[in-house]
Amino acid sequence: MEFSLSTKNTKKMKNYEFAVGFVTGALIIFVTLIQLNVALPLVWLLFMAGPFLVIWMVWSVLVAPVQIEETFEDQWYQDRPDLRREE
């Protein structure tokens, strides 16, 4: 079962890399604005938009059309051979 909020422009919604980059950029701008003591309403605007941006980013990543071939059991700890499961 596939769920789609809109049939228009689905190509843009499936671009999860854009969502991750945009939200990361917004976070960097937010932190920079706090350090530079800029207008407080602008900082609050980014602060209030933050949770919605994160939810949008998570949604974009979860519905991304990425095919995963490996399973958790197959890969376990790739970077730590001492923690790999012995069969």
JOZI-V312831 format. One record per residue. N is the residue number from 1. RES is the residue in three letters. PSI is psi in whole degrees, -180 to 180 (* if undefined). Layout:
n=N res=RES psi=PSI
n=N res=RES psi=PSI
This chain:
n=1 res=MET psi=126
n=2 res=GLU psi=135
n=3 res=PHE psi=131
n=4 res=SER psi=132
n=5 res=LEU psi=-28
n=6 res=SER psi=146
n=7 res=THR psi=-13
n=8 res=LYS psi=143
n=9 res=ASN psi=39
n=10 res=THR psi=-20
n=11 res=LYS psi=-39
n=12 res=LYS psi=-39
n=13 res=MET psi=-24
n=14 res=LYS psi=0
n=15 res=ASN psi=84
n=16 res=TYR psi=-24
n=17 res=GLU psi=-37
n=18 res=PHE psi=-43
n=19 res=ALA psi=-44
n=20 res=VAL psi=-43
n=21 res=GLY psi=-41
n=22 res=PHE psi=-46
n=23 res=VAL psi=-39
n=24 res=THR psi=-43
n=25 res=GLY psi=-41
n=26 res=ALA psi=-38
n=27 res=LEU psi=-42
n=28 res=ILE psi=-42
n=29 res=ILE psi=-41
n=30 res=PHE psi=-49
n=31 res=VAL psi=-39
n=32 res=THR psi=-43
n=33 res=LEU psi=-36
n=34 res=ILE psi=-44
n=35 res=GLN psi=-29
n=36 res=LEU psi=0
n=37 res=ASN psi=50
n=38 res=VAL psi=-175
n=39 res=ALA psi=127
n=40 res=LEU psi=-37
n=41 res=PRO psi=-34
n=42 res=LEU psi=-41
n=43 res=VAL psi=-43
n=44 res=TRP psi=-36
n=45 res=LEU psi=-47
n=46 res=LEU psi=-37
n=47 res=PHE psi=-43
n=48 res=MET psi=-29
n=49 res=ALA psi=-19
n=50 res=GLY psi=-52
n=51 res=PRO psi=-38
n=52 res=PHE psi=-37
n=53 res=LEU psi=-41
n=54 res=VAL psi=-42
n=55 res=ILE psi=-42
n=56 res=TRP psi=-41
n=57 res=MET psi=-46
n=58 res=VAL psi=-43
n=59 res=TRP psi=-44
n=60 res=SER psi=-41
n=61 res=VAL psi=-41
n=62 res=LEU psi=-32
n=63 res=VAL psi=8
n=64 res=ALA psi=140
n=65 res=PRO psi=64
n=66 res=VAL psi=129
n=67 res=GLN psi=123
n=68 res=ILE psi=124
n=69 res=GLU psi=-32
n=70 res=GLU psi=152
n=71 res=THR psi=166
n=72 res=PHE psi=-39
n=73 res=GLU psi=-37
n=74 res=ASP psi=-37
n=75 res=GLN psi=-34
n=76 res=TRP psi=-112
n=77 res=TYR psi=104
n=78 res=GLN psi=-36
n=79 res=ASP psi=-5
n=80 res=ARG psi=91
n=81 res=PRO psi=-27
n=82 res=ASP psi=-17
n=83 res=LEU psi=1
n=84 res=ARG psi=149
n=85 res=ARG psi=136
n=86 res=GLU psi=131
n=87 res=GLU psi=*
